[in-house]
């Protein structure tokens, strides 16, 4: 038993050593839009597309924050009311004038499409008819409050560096106990899965984006097959990023100013968000699921177990290895916590947080096998629920 404990502690330490020094330095959380940027020769016209389904609480704020941008070029906003029953469309119409804002009700969802992508596709087509001169499309969500300088800085980034997709992982709400425990870890795990510096390197194949804020060159979107090419993808942002990067460089960063208004007040709220797509990320594979569960336990749970067991069992090697691995874990998580202005104490709780994410991932598989995969706002879509 002492030998097994030392073995797993060594595995964990090796994994964290690789994470800190060999995985794109993702943990630094330093991929940010510059506060100031050289201005492009010409500011292209931009059309923002917002799919909205029962978003009465946030839609007016989202629309006003876009219409209030300090962008030097023309910005128009399209809101697709995706079968809302709470007056979302009416509230959106009241948030701006019709010369810059188009709000309409979406058509019924056809077979083979996810609800969000069907709404986005309709929005893009409507925008192309009314404002065919758009150089960029800004795909965003109905619960995002955009900082006034956000679009100007996104377009400058895209134009100066010739990026055809520039995306921001917006600041998620982090106020309640469960949000503080789970939300920064979600951002950390996403960065670990898709190291942002690798995503931003044109020479590397890694591609990812954050669906809450994606600025896409309209011509490149058409060349990549449009939204229809990914119509059945539940993790649509990363699927779109993969297609765009095949044509041109992309960029993905973190935001401190543009923020999501959606609250995750209790454990169930975060659980539903993660369980919706976790098994899809694993390609509905039981093998990948088992590897993920084992890997998470070895990386995150083993260090504190080895430390405590080593101290209680007078096994200094296990205690030292566990303490070192846990220390690297805390150091790696600290910059992401800094993004959310949280203390290091929350990093010490990361092993507990990881257990919750393991359970959410297993539950995601269970939901898929029961035919309830991808459940969101009353719709269930899992794309492919076969067990592999």
BAVOZA-708726 format. One record per atom (N, C-alpha, C): residue in one letter; x, y, z. Coordinates in pm, whole numbers, padded with zeros to 5 digits, always signed. Example, Ala and Ser with C-alpha at 12.3 -4.5 7.8 and 13.67 -1.06 7.14 Angstrom:
// residues 2
A+01319-00569+00780A+01230-00450+00780A+01320-00330+00780S+01285-00225+00708S+01367-00106+00714S+01290+00003+00787
//
This chain:
// residues 388
X+00082-00122+00000X+00000+00000+00000X+00085+00127+00000X+00189+00139+00082X+00274+00259+00076X+00337+00278-00061X+00378+00167-00126X+00438+00177-00258X+00338+00227-00360X+00212+00180-00352X+00109+00226-00445X+00081+00375-00426X+00080+00420-00300X+00056+00561-00272X+00166+00647-00331X+00290+00604-00315X+00403+00678-00371X+00396+00679-00523X+00356+00565-00582X+00345+00556-00727X+00244+00657-00782X+00125+00661-00724X+00023+00754-00773X+00059+00899-00743X+00126+00921-00632X+00172+01057-00602X+00276+01102-00704X+00362+01011-00744X+00460+01043-00848X+00391+01072-00981X+00287+00993-01013X+00211+01019-01135X+00150+01158-01133X+00090+01194-01021X+00028+01325-01009X+00132+01437-01021X+00245+01420-00953X+00350+01520-00960X+00403+01534-01102X+00418+01420-01171X+00463+01425-01309X+00364+01498-01399X+00236+01473-01374X+00133+01540-01454X+00135+01690-01431X+00147+01733-01306X+00148+01877-01277X+00277+01943-01324X+00386+01869-01324X+00511+01922-01378X+00495+01949-01527X+00431+01855-01597X+00407+01875-01740X+00312+01994-01762X+00204+02000-01684X+00107+02108-01699X+00173+02245-01684X+00262+02256-01586X+00323+02386-01557X+00433+02425-01655X+00500+02327-01714X+00615+02360-01799X+00605+02309-01942X+00504+02227-01973X+00502+02168-02107X+00369+02171-02178X+00275+02251-02130X+00141+02250-02190X+00099+02391-02231X+00189+02459-02296X+00156+02589-02353X+00146+02702-02253X+00188+02679-02128X+00176+02781-02023X+00036+02840-02016X-00065+02756-02041X-00203+02802-02040X-00242+02863-01906X-00184+02810-01799X-00223+02847-01664X-00192+02993-01631X-00106+03055-01710X-00075+03196-01686X-00196+03287-01709X-00293+03239-01787X-00416+03316-01814X-00382+03457-01861X-00288+03467-01954X-00237+03598-01995X-00275+03638-02137X-00364+03561-02201X-00407+03597-02335X-00521+03698-02325X-00489+03825-02339X-00586+03934-02323X-00578+04029-02441X-00689+04095-02469X-00687+04202-02568X-00607+04320-02512X-00521+04382-02591X-00449+04500-02542X-00546+04615-02518X-00516+04697-02417X-00601+04812-02388X-00600+04911-02504X-00485+04928-02566X-00474+05016-02682X-00417+04936-02798X-00458+04970-02917X-00415+04897-03036X-00408+04994-03152X-00316+04971-03243X-00311+05053-03363X-00443+05042-03438X-00489+05152-03493X-00616+05151-03566X-00594+05100-03707X-00685+05018-03758X-00673+04973-03898X-00696+05089-03993X-00659+05071-04118X-00677+05177-04218X-00824+05212-04235X-00909+05112-04223X-01052+05136-04237X-01127+05046-04138X-01229+05101-04074X-01308+05022-03980X-01423+04956-04055X-01421+04823-04068X-01526+04754-04143X-01661+04758-04071X-01768+04745-04147X-01900+04736-04087X-01918+04601-04019X-01988+04603-03907X-02006+04481-03826X-02155+04463-03796X-02201+04340-03805X-02337+04306-03765X-02330+04203-03653X-02392+04233-03540X-02399+04140-03428X-02526+04056-03439X-02514+03927-03414X-02628+03836-03420X-02646+03772-03283X-02767+03787-03227X-02798+03734-03095X-02914+03635-03104X-02891+03506-03081X-03003+03413-03067X-03058+03424-02925X-03189+03437-02911X-03246+03461-02777X-03369+03375-02756X-03365+03293-02654X-03479+03208-02619X-03509+03228-02470X-03621+03292-02441X-03662+03320-02303X-03550+03391-02225X-03510+03506-02277X-03403+03585-02218X-03452+03724-02177X-03577+03731-02129X-03635+03861-02093X-03554+03933-01986X-03491+03860-01899X-03417+03921-01788X-03295+03998-01836X-03233+03954-01947X-03104+04011-01985X-03101+04075-02123X-03197+04048-02209X-03183+04086-02350X-03169+04236-02369X-03243+04318-02294X-03233+04463-02313X-03094+04514-02279X-03037+04463-02170X-02901+04503-02132X-02801+04462-02239X-02816+04340-02292X-02724+04292-02395X-02730+04380-02519X-02852+04411-02565X-02868+04491-02687X-02814+04632-02666X-02849+04694-02554X-02802+04831-02529X-02649+04837-02519X-02590+04734-02460X-02444+04736-02446X-02376+04727-02583X-02441+04663-02678X-02385+04658-02814X-02408+04790-02886X-02529+04841-02880X-02558+04967-02948X-02481+05085-02887X-02430+05068-02766X-02353+05173-02700X-02203+05161-02718X-02158+05076-02810X-02015+05060-02834X-01953+05188-02892X-01825+05211-02859X-01755+05327-02913X-01687+05294-03046X-01744+05203-03119X-01685+05155-03244X-01693+05263-03353X-01580+05293-03420X-01579+05400-03520X-01656+05366-03648X-01673+05236-03678X-01747+05197-03797X-01895+05178-03768X-01966+05121-03866X-02109+05095-03848X-02129+04961-03778X-02217+04962-03678X-02252+04841-03605X-02403+04828-03605X-02451+04712-03648X-02594+04681-03646X-02616+04554-03564X-02736+04538-03512X-02766+04425-03424X-02890+04353-03475X-02881+04219-03481X-02994+04134-03518X-03024+04043-03400X-03148+04041-03356X-03193+03952-03249X-03294+03854-03307X-03268+03726-03291X-03360+03622-03337X-03432+03567-03215X-03561+03595-03207X-03644+03546-03096X-03679+03400-03125X-03612+03311-03053X-03620+03167-03081X-03732+03102-02998X-03856+03133-03032X-03970+03068-02966X-03988+03107-02821X-03952+03230-02785X-03965+03273-02645X-04111+03285-02604X-04135+03265-02476X-04270+03278-02420X-04275+03384-02311X-04168+03462-02296X-04159+03559-02186X-04147+03703-02234X-04175+03727-02361X-04168+03864-02413X-04029+03909-02451X-03938+03817-02473X-03801+03853-02509X-03796+03943-02631X-03870+03908-02736X-03866+03986-02859X-03912+04129-02841X-04018+04149-02765X-04069+04284-02741X-03969+04369-02665X-03908+04310-02564X-03808+04384-02485X-03686+04418-02570X-03649+04329-02659X-03536+04356-02748X-03566+04472-02841X-03687+04476-02895X-03725+04583-02987X-03722+04719-02918X-03759+04723-02792X-03761+04849-02718X-03621+04899-02682X-03520+04816-02701X-03385+04852-02656X-03308+04935-02757X-03363+04954-02877X-03290+05031-02978X-03380+05076-03090X-03325+05156-03180X-03403+05208-03292X-03393+05114-03412X-03496+05108-03495X-03499+05012-03605X-03394+05036-03714X-03331+05152-03717X-03229+05175-03819X-03102+05095-03792X-03080+05056-03666X-02962+04976-03632X-02997+04843-03568X-03125+04817-03547X-03166+04697-03475X-03277+04626-03552X-03257+04497-03574X-03358+04412-03638X-03392+04298-03542X-03520+04287-03509X-03569+04180-03423X-03678+04105-03496X-03668+03973-03501X-03774+03894-03566X-03784+03758-03499X-03897+03692-03521X-03922+03560-03464X-03867+03453-03557X-03795+03357-03499X-03737+03250-03578X-03840+03148-03621X-03806+03074-03724X-03894+02968-03774X-03877+02842-03689X-03971+02747-03698X-03962+02623-03620X-03832+02548-03647X-03782+02480-03546X-03655+02410-03554X-03667+02287-03645X-03586+02280-03751X-03589+02162-03838X-03505+02048-03782X-03526+01931-03833X-03449+01813-03791X-03301+01830-03827X-03215+01790-03736X-03071+01792-03764X-03000+01918-03721X-03073+02016-03667X-03013+02140-03620X-03026+02150-03469X-02924+02210-03405X-02942+02252-03266X-03017+02384-03268X-03091+02412-03160X-03173+02531-03157X-03094+02659-03173X-02981+02670-03103X-02902+02792-03110X-02848+02816-03250X-02793+02712-03312X-02734+02731-03445X-02839+02762-03550X-02958+02706-03536X-03065+02738-03630X-03102+02886-03619X-03108+02937-03496X-03137+03079-03476X-03024+03166-03531X-02899+03128-03507X-02785+03204-03558X-02785+03207-03710X-02812+03094-03772X-02814+03087-03919X-02922+03180-03976X-03040+03180-03914X-03146+03270-03960X-03104+03417-03942X-03038+03445-03830X-02994+03582-03805X-02892+03629-03908X-02798+03542-03944X-02696+03579-04042X-02760+03603-04179X-02855+03516-04215X-02921+03532-04345X-03002+03663-04350X-03070+03694-04240X-03147+03819-04235X-03054+03939-04240X-02941+03931-04171X-02844+04041-04171X-02787+04061-04311X-02761+03951-04382X-02705+03961-04516X-02802+04028-04613X-02930+04006-04592X-03030+04070-04678X-03044+04220-04649X-03044+04253-04520X-03066+04393-04485X-02939+04475-04490X-02827+04416-04446X-02699+04489-04443X-02592+04401-04509X-02592+04392-04639X-02499+04301-04709X-02353+04348-04709X-02327+04464-04653X-02192+04519-04657X-02109+04486-04532X-02155+04393-04449X-02084+04363-04324X-01953+04289-04352X-01844+04344-04301X-01716+04277-04314X-01695+04170-04207X-01757+04193-04090X-01747+04099-03979X-01885+04073-03921X-01899+03954-03863X-02016+03918-03785X-01972+03897-03641X-02046+03951-03547X-02021+03928-03407X-02129+03835-03355X-02093+03711-03328X-02188+03613-03274X-02177+03616-03122X-02287+03645-03057X-02283+03661-02913X-02412+03607-02852X-02417+03604-02719X-02532+03549-02648X-02619+03660-02591X-02739+03623-02554X-02837+03720-02506X-02816+03760-02360X-02719+03700-02294X-02696+03732-02153X-02560+03799-02132X-02503+03858-02238X-02371+03919-02230X-02382+04071-02226X-02317+04133-02129X-02306+04278-02124X-02167+04317-02174X-02163+04384-02289X-02037+04414-02358X-01980+04547-02311X-01852+04545-02278X-01783+04669-02242X-01782+04761-02363X-01796+04894-02344X-01806+04986-02457X-01691+04979-02557X-01571+04943-02512X-01456+04941-02603X-01431+04803-02664X-01514+04706-02628X-01487+04568-02667X-01480+04547-02817X-01579+04593-02891X-01583+04567-03035X-01466+04637-03106X-01438+04759-03068X-01326+04831-03131X-01196+04754-03114X-01173+04701-02997X-01050+04628-02970X-01048+04492-03041X-01164+04428-03051X-01172+04301-03124X-01140+04320-03272X-01202+04422-03332X-01181+04446-03475X-01036+04487-03501X-00979+04571-03414X-00839+04610-03430X-00749+04488-03424X-00776+04398-03331X-00698+04274-03321X-00707+04193-03450X-00829+04178-03500X-00850+04098-03620X-00785+04161-03743X-00799+04292-03758X-00750+04359-03878X-00598+04374-03876X-00542+04417-03764X-00397+04440-03758X-00320+04308-03770X-00370+04203-03706X-00299+04074-03706X-00352+03977-03811X-00450+04021-03890X-00509+03939-03995X-00563+03807-03939X-00639+03818-03833X-00708+03702-03775X-00852+03700-03826X-00901+03584-03864X-01037+03576-03917X-01140+03536-03813X-01094+03497-03698X-01182+03473-03583X-01110+03524-03458X-01176+03615-03388X-01123+03666-03261X-01233+03647-03158X-01201+03573-03053X-01303+03534-02956X-01257+03564-02814X-01354+03594-02729X-01326+03619-02588X-01409+03527-02500X-01344+03464-02404X-01418+03399-02297X-01454+03510-02198X-01581+03546-02196X-01623+03659-02114X-01614+03624-01967X-01616+03726-01883X-01611+03707-01739X-01745+03648-01692X-01740+03527-01639X-01861+03464-01590X-01895+03518-01452X-02023+03514-01418X-02062+03564-01286X-02002+03477-01177X-01950+03540-01073X-01881+03467-00967X-01907+03535-00833X-02029+03517-00780X-02069+03586-00659X-02112+03491-00547X-02187+03387-00580X-02234+03294-00478X-02125+03195-00441X-02147+03118-00336X-02049+03017-00294X-02022+02918-00407X-02128+02867-00471X-02109+02766-00575X-02041+02824-00697X-02070+02948-00729X-02001+03012-00841X-01852+03026-00811X-01818+03065-00691X-01676+03080-00656X-01603+02946-00652X-01673+02844-00610X-01611+02711-00604X-01592+02651-00743X-01689+02672-00833X-01692+02597-00957X-01661+02677-01083X-01696+02805-01088X-01681+02881-01212X-01534+02905-01251X-01446+02955-01160X-01306+02970-01202X-01243+02837-01245X-01283+02729-01181X-01230+02598-01220X-01276+02562-01361X-01400+02597-01395X-01449+02573-01532X-01360+02644-01633X-01325+02770-01605X-01239+02846-01695X-01100+02784-01700X-01050+02739-01586X-00918+02676-01579X-00916+02547-01661X-01018+02462-01644X-01024+02336-01717X-01036+02360-01867X-01111+02463-01906X-01124+02493-02048X-00989+02535-02106X-00915+02616-02031X-00781+02655-02078X-00687+02535-02085X-00701+02444-01993X-00616+02325-01995X-00650+02236-02114X-00779+02226-02145X-00823+02144-02258X-00780+02205-02391X-00789+02338-02400X-00749+02411-02521X-00652+02522-02481X-00525+02492-02466X-00430+02597-02425X-00437+02718-02519X-00473+02832-02464X-00495+02950-02548X-00372+02988-02631X-00250+02982-02576X-00134+03016-02659X-00120+02924-02780X-00159+02798-02766X-00153+02706-02879X-00263+02739-02980X-00383+02768-02929X-00491+02809-03018X-00451+02930-03101X-00378+03023-03039X-00342+03149-03105X-00218+03138-03193X-00155+03022-03194X-00037+03000-03277X-00081+02944-03413X-00062+03020-03521X-00107+02972-03653X-00039+02843-03697X+00074+02809-03637X+00148+02690-03677X+00099+02564-03607X+00010+02579-03508X-00039+02463-03433X-00183+02431-03474X-00224+02304-03462X-00358+02265-03507X-00469+02295-03407X-00436+02321-03281X-00540+02340-03180X-00630+02458-03216X-00761+02438-03198X-00858+02543-03229X-00969+02542-03125X-01010+02660-03082X-01120+02672-02986X-01170+02815-02990X-01290+02834-02941X-01349+02966-02929X-01448+02963-02815X-01493+03078-02772X-01593+03090-02666X-01719+03151-02726X-01828+03076-02723X-01948+03114-02796X-02012+03243-02752X-01981+03293-02635X-02042+03417-02589X-01994+03540-02663X-01880+03530-02731X-01824+03647-02801X-01729+03600-02910X-01778+03595-03034X-01697+03551-03147X-01711+03650-03262X-01603+03718-03296X-01599+03808-03410X-01540+03730-03528X-01618+03716-03636X-01578+03633-03748X-01583+03714-03877X-01479+03699-03957X-01479+03764-04087X-01586+03697-04174X-01679+03775-04225X-01796+03720-04295X-01755+03636-04416X-01659+03681-04492X-01616+03609-04611X-01558+03473-04574X-01484+03466-04465X-01424+03339-04423X-01530+03243-04373X-01631+03295-04303X-01740+03209-04257X-01809+03143-04375X-01833+03220-04481X-01895+03164-04601X-01805+03058-04665X-01676+03088-04672X-01581+02995-04735X-01569+02865-04657X-01593+02871-04525X-01581+02750-04442X-01708+02668-04441X-01810+02711-04513X-01934+02635-04520X-02049+02694-04444X-02024+02807-04375X-02130+02873-04301X-02174+02794-04178X-02279+02844-04114X-02328+02779-03993X-02386+02641-04024X-02439+02625-04143X-02496+02496-04180X-02397+02381-04174X-02268+02412-04189X-02165+02307-04187X-02148+02247-04047X-02194+02319-03943X-02181+02267-03807X-02318+02257-03739X-02424+02246-03817X-02561+02260-03765X-02597+02160-03656X-02527+02046-03650X-02561+01944-03550X-02461+01938-03435X-02374+02040-03425X-02269+02038-03323X-02317+02104-03195X-02310+02030-03085X-02352+02084-02956X-02247+02182-02902X-02120+02151-02920X-02012+02242-02880X-01976+02322-03005X-02067+02411-03042X-02061+02477-03172X-01946+02574-03184X-01908+02641-03073X-01802+02741-03082X-01669+02678-03122X-01634+02567-03060X-01507+02501-03093X-01512+02436-03231X-01631+02385-03269X-01645+02328-03403X-01625+02435-03510X-01681+02553-03486X-01664+02662-03581X-01520+02709-03585X-01455+02717-03469X-01315+02759-03464X-01226+02663-03544X-01254+02534-03536X-01176+02435-03611X-01187+02459-03760X-01308+02489-03807X-01327+02514-03950X-01261+02645-03992X-01272+02747-03909X-01212+02876-03945X-01061+02868-03949X-01001+02796-03852X-00855+02789-03847X-00798+02714-03966X-00879+02634-04031X-00832+02566-04152X-00811+02666-04266X-00869+02785-04254X-00857+02888-04358X-00765+03003-04319X-00761+03034-04189X-00686+03154-04147X-00658+03147-03997X-00565+03231-03947X-00534+03233-03804X-00653+03279-03721X-00659+03231-03598X-00764+03271-03504X-00698+03315-03373X-00777+03374-03286X-00725+03417-03156X-00834+03401-03052X-00795+03354-02934X-00887+03335-02822X-00825+03391-02696X-00900+03472-02624X-00846+03533-02503X-00948+03540-02392X-00907+03598-02282X-00990+03614-02163X-01029+03760-02146X-01145+03782-02086X-01193+03918-02066X-01221+03942-01919X-01186+04063-01872X-01221+04106-01737X-01336+04205-01738X-01369+04261-01856X-01465+04371-01863X-01599+04329-01924X-01595+04257-02034X-01719+04205-02091X-01761+04083-02008X-01887+04082-01964X-01925+03980-01866X-02060+03917-01896X-02073+03795-01846X-02200+03723-01856X-02288+03762-01738X-02416+03784-01765X-02511+03819-01660X-02581+03696-01603X-02559+03581-01662X-02630+03461-01619X-02581+03416-01482X-02675+03394-01391X-02641+03354-01255X-02641+03201-01244X-02546+03151-01168X-02542+03010-01131X-02552+03006-00978X-02672+03032-00930X-02692+03056-00788X-02674+02932-00703X-02697+02815-00760X-02689+02692-00681X-02611+02587-00760X-02580+02478-00694X-02503+02370-00756X-02574+02318-00881X-02705+02307-00875X-02781+02252-00987X-02760+02333-01115X-02747+02465-01102X-02730+02550-01220X-02598+02521-01291X-02489+02514-01215X-02359+02482-01275X-02360+02340-01328X-02420+02250-01251X-02426+02108-01289X-02491+02094-01426X-02604+02162-01447X-02675+02152-01575X-02590+02205-01690X-02518+02316-01667X-02432+02373-01770X-02324+02275-01813X-02258+02212-01716X-02147+02121-01747X-02199+01990-01805X-02302+01934-01742X-02353+01804-01787X-02413+01811-01927X-02449+01929-01970X-02508+01943-02103X-02411+01900-02213X-02281+01929-02200X-02188+01905-02310X-02067+01819-02274X-02049+01783-02147X-01925+01715-02107X-01903+01585-02182X-02007+01503-02194X-01990+01374-02262X-01975+01394-02412X-02034+01500-02466X-02014+01532-02607X-01868+01565-02633X-01806+01641-02539X-01664+01673-02553X-01580+01547-02557X-01627+01441-02492X-01556+01313-02492X-01596+01225-02609X-01670+01282-02703X-01714+01214-02825X-01798+01090-02795X-01875+01096-02689X-01965+00988-02649X-01889+00854-02636X-01767+00861-02589X-01682+00743-02577X-01669+00699-02432X-01704+00574-02404X-01690+00520-02269X-01542+00514-02230X-01458+00480-02327X-01315+00472-02300X-01261+00609-02257X-01298+00713-02329X-01254+00847-02293X-01310+00889-02158X-01433+00848-02131X-01494+00880-02002X-01414+00818-01888X-01380+00691-01901X-01304+00623-01796X-01165+00686-01780X-01102+00720-01892X-00969+00783-01885X-00977+00918-01817X-01084+00993-01845X-01101+01124-01784X-01121+01112-01634X-01207+01019-01592X-01234+01000-01449X-01105+00962-01376X-01033+00866-01430X-00908+00821-01366X-00805+00934-01365X-00793+01004-01478X-00696+01113-01487X-00725+01225-01389X-00853+01262-01376X-00889+01368-01282X-00860+01328-01138X-00891+01203-01105X-00866+01157-00968X-00716+01156-00938X-00637+01104-01033X-00492+01099-01011X-00434+01240-00997X-00476+01331-01085X-00417+01465-01085X-00461+01549-00966X-00592+01545-00933X-00646+01641-00838X-00671+01584-00699X-00708+01458-00691X-00743+01399-00562X-00622+01337-00494X-00534+01278-00573X-00419+01208-00515X-00330+01297-00428X-00296+01422-00469X-00204+01502-00387X-00248+01521-00242X-00372+01568-00213X-00408+01582-00072X-00419+01447+00001X-00463+01344-00070X-00471+01210-00009X-00332+01162+00028X-00236+01179-00064X-00099+01135-00036X-00038+01214+00078X-00067+01344+00083X-00013+01427+00190X-00067+01382+00327X-00197+01369+00335X-00258+01331+00464X-00220+01189+00502X-00231+01096+00406X-00197+00957+00436X-00050+00942+00470X+00035+01020+00403X+00177+01014+00433X+00209+01062+00572X+00141+01169+00616X+00163+01221+00751X+00112+01123+00856X-00010+01073+00834X-00069+00981+00932X+00003+00847+00936X+00055+00804+00821X+00123+00675+00814X+00272+00687+00824X+00320+00803+00862X+00465+00829+00874X+00540+00784+00748X+00488+00826+00635X+00551+00797+00505X+00596+00930+00446X+00716+00975+00479X+00760+01109+00436X+00767+01126+00285X+00797+01019+00210X+00803+01032+00065X+00666+01062+00007X+00564+00990+00051X+00428+01015+00002X+00383+01155+00040X+00411+01195+00162X+00371+01329+00207X+00441+01437+00127X+00570+01420+00101X+00645+01520+00025X+00598+01529-00119X+00576+01415-00181X+00528+01414-00319X+00388+01476-00330X+00301+01440-00234X+00166+01496-00234X+00167+01646-00213X+00249+01692-00120X+00257+01836-00092X+00310+01913-00213X+00411+01857-00280X+00468+01925-00396X+00367+01932-00510X+00299+01821-00536X+00198+01820-00643X+00084+01917-00612X+00041+01919-00487X-00067+02010-00447X-00020+02155-00458X+00106+02180-00425X+00160+02314-00438X+00163+02361-00582X+00203+02273-00675X+00202+02308-00816X+00059+02334-00865X-00035+02254-00815X-00175+02272-00851X-00224+02411-00810X-00192+02450-00687X-00233+02580-00635X-00170+02692-00717X-00041+02678-00746X+00029+02782-00824X-00029+02795-00965X-00064+02681-01026X-00118+02684-01162X-00257+02748-01165X-00336+02728-01060X-00473+02777-01056X-00480+02924-01016X-00376+02972-00951X-00380+03106-00893X-00406+03217-00995X-00343+03219-01116X-00373+03328-01210X-00520+03333-01254X-00583+03218-01269X-00725+03218-01306X-00809+03271-01191X-00774+03235-01069X-00844+03292-00954X-00825+03444-00950X-00706+03490-00987X-00681+03634-00990X-00771+03705-01089X-00803+03637-01199X-00895+03694-01297X-01030+03723-01234X-01067+03641-01135X-01195+03656-01066X-01180+03719-00928X-01059+03768-00899X-01031+03839-00774X-01067+03755-00652X-01027+03629-00655X-01050+03538-00544X-00918+03501-00480X-00923+03466-00352X-00802+03437-00275X-00749+03298-00306X-00625+03274-00264X-00560+03145-00287X-00632+03032-00215X-00707+03063-00111X-00780+02958-00039X-00870+02876-00129X-00925+02939-00232X-01009+02865-00325X-00927+02766-00407X-00798+02794-00426X-00712+02700-00498X-00689+02574-00416X-00682+02589-00285X-00665+02471-00199X-00785+02378-00208X-00900+02433-00247X-01023+02353-00259X-01037+02288-00395X-00941+02308-00485X-00954+02255-00621X-00972+02103-00625X-00910+02023-00536X-00938+01879-00538X-01086+01847-00515X-01150+01921-00426X-01294+01901-00403X-01373+01943-00526X-01336+02055-00584X-01402+02103-00705X-01390+02000-00816X-01273+01940-00829X-01251+01840-00934X-01344+01721-00917X-01370+01681-00794X-01462+01569-00770X-01600+01603-00822X-01645+01726-00799X-01776+01768-00852X-01777+01758-01005X-01669+01800-01069X-01664+01795-01215X-01661+01651-01266X-01596+01563-01195X-01599+01421-01232X-01743+01370-01228X-01815+01403-01121X-01953+01357-01108X-02042+01419-01216X-02020+01545-01250X-02098+01609-01356X-02073+01540-01491X-01948+01503-01516X-01914+01438-01642X-01979+01301-01652X-01975+01226-01544X-02042+01094-01542X-02192+01112-01562X-02250+01213-01499X-02392+01239-01515X-02425+01280-01658X-02334+01351-01723X-02354+01388-01863X-02367+01263-01950X-02282+01163-01924X-02293+01037-01997X-02426+00968-01968X-02466+00968-01842X-02593+00905-01805X-02710+00970-01877X-02710+01102-01882X-02818+01174-01949X-02822+01141-02097X-02705+01130-02158X-02700+01098-02301X-02757+00960-02326X-02719+00863-02244X-02768+00726-02262X-02919+00716-02239X-02973+00807-02160X-03118+00810-02136X-03193+00893-02239X-03119+00949-02337X-03183+01028-02441X-03212+01170-02401X-03144+01221-02296X-03166+01357-02251X-03039+01442-02263X-02952+01403-02354X-02828+01478-02372X-02851+01614-02432X-02768+01711-02394X-02776+01845-02451X-02899+01923-02410X-02957+01889-02296X-03079+01958-02252X-03051+02105-02221X-03128+02195-02286X-03112+02338-02262X-03240+02409-02301X-03296+02483-02206X-03417+02562-02229X-03529+02480-02292X-03550+02362-02236X-03662+02278-02279X-03638+02192-02400X-03516+02197-02457X-03485+02115-02573X-03373+02018-02538X-03379+01900-02594X-03274+01801-02573X-03216+01763-02708X-03082+01776-02720X-03016+01739-02844X-02875+01693-02811X-02846+01567-02842X-02712+01518-02811X-02634+01479-02935X-02692+01502-03051X-02616+01480-03176X-02594+01334-03207X-02525+01262-03119X-02496+01122-03140X-02491+01055-03003X-02594+00980-02972X-02597+00923-02837X-02563+00775-02836X-02494+00732-02938X-02451+00593-02938X-02336+00575-02840X-02332+00460-02775X-02223+00427-02684X-02108+00371-02763X-01990+00433-02750X-01874+00390-02826X-01764+00345-02732
//
